[in-house]
Amino acid sequence: MALEFTDANFQSAVLESDKLSVIDFWAEWCGPCRAIGPVIEELSKDYAGKVNVGKVNVDHNPNVSVNYGITSIPAILFIKNGQVVDKQIGAVPKSVLDKKIQAHI
């Protein structure tokens, strides 16, 4: 199950983690976000224990969204050692995200 990242836990769960984190910035009203949701869930199972895969609801967590300049959703950030190492804007096939994860773990 994908993790839920929030303004409150982002620092400890993502920035201070020694694992790659894949964060899906989404909102309930966003059609493409709902389309990519099952892909994020699959990735969280595929990489359980190796990669932190989770979601940030932009409507409920404005601070994280603003800090990373999220203006279009879905936006998927790949963060390692506290730094953004890659990003993907828009819904894409699982294989695209898989390749990006493989490049950074």
Secondary structure, DSSP 8 states (H G I E B T S, - for coil): --EE--TTTHIIIIIT-SSEEEEEEE-TT-HHHHHHHHHHHHHHHHTTTTEEEEEEETTT-HHHHHHTT--SSSEEEEEETTEEEEEEES---HHHHHHHHHHH-
